[in-house]
Amino acid sequence: MYRSIFILIILFLPAHAQEKLSGIYPHLAYYNQENECGTGAVVPWANRLWIITYAPHSPLGSSDKLYEISPDLQITTRPESVGGTPANRMIHEETQQLIIGPYLIDQKRNVRVIPPHKMPGRLTGTARHLTFPKEKAYFATMEEGLYEVDLRTLQVNELIKDGNKQPAIGSGLNSQLPGYHGKGLFTGQNLLFYSNNGQIGSEARKNPNIPSGALASWNQKGDWQLIRRNQFTEITGPGGIYGNKNPDTDPIWAIGWDPKSLLLMCHHQNKWHTYRLPKSSHSYDGAHGWNTEWPRIRDIGEDNLLMTMHGMFWKFPKTFTPSSTNGISPRSSYLKVIGDFCRWQNQIVLGCDDTARKEFLNRRNIKGHLPEPQSHSNLWFLKPKQLDQLGSPIGRGAVWQNEPIKKDQTS
């Protein structure tokens, strides 16, 4: 009898008072009606934590939502939600707005939205404008689309067409950049940089070693220009979510990988430099690029930035350049899909991609027929010190792999 009374008390506690279990508040779970419900972005703004979720392939909207979480952990679903597959975020200081997905949020938490039919595509990045940074911003899609948006009027101008073959909305050109599954977007040193981490085709779903992905730049005209044919994800710099304070001179960092190791590239003084780091896990490999949603480098209020890549938390120095390369070090390993993260209320909040209705490439006869769950995900709250207390910081990597090496040849 006493046990039954105890259970009833727990059930009728207010949602915000529910217990945290291994860093997860069950009442904060979010759902959609799609084959996947990932966390596209998690950003503190206007005394709230803002979250967007994404469906796997919805360039014209979906059942996904924009969420607002109060300091006492009350979650509100914003009625302006239009869904889609968004993972872009930027804070625009001049107009005092958070840009997250297709939403623009002011300091009073008023939300404006760019309708998907006016800017179609799976939004993957937002970056400062090269010519009019005080009034406009760039938005890129996962299929190489590029738009510029007036942040006051929300007028959209198509520069490069989204590759989903949507009805024409402008006079943008069709991109010929190889790869697909775009990830990063960032402005600096008079260029706009873009990355993708996948390859279309059946072979990419079976062989992780085929050519895949791209790192590219754009100089305000024409198509994306290929820099390197490898799989890349995050592109950022010391300014992070705000953009670099000194865009002409601050470095640009891009992280990616090939079959041998992780790749870290740094654009400094108009030149790219490449470094290799070990992989903690090969579970994130795949020429299709689907297993990495989305590696990031973020400011979490510490001396170093936090980098996530291939199952490892890394310390990443804010001062990293070719003349100052020391300080990168692994913190701990994990086996999880982390879409975005931030520091909020003295905790590290990681937005995850937890349970998908569709198995995608994970079908196995030995599993039999499993009932489909409803796609959902949640936030994972950690104390900062816990970032060093998870799995052992193991690493695997190679400089050469099944390659002929000549005398005095460097990698």
Order of alpha helices (4+ residues) and beta strands (2+ residues): alpha-beta-beta-beta-beta-beta-beta-beta-beta-beta-beta-beta-beta-beta-beta-beta-beta-beta-beta-beta-beta-beta-beta-beta-beta-beta-beta-beta-beta-beta
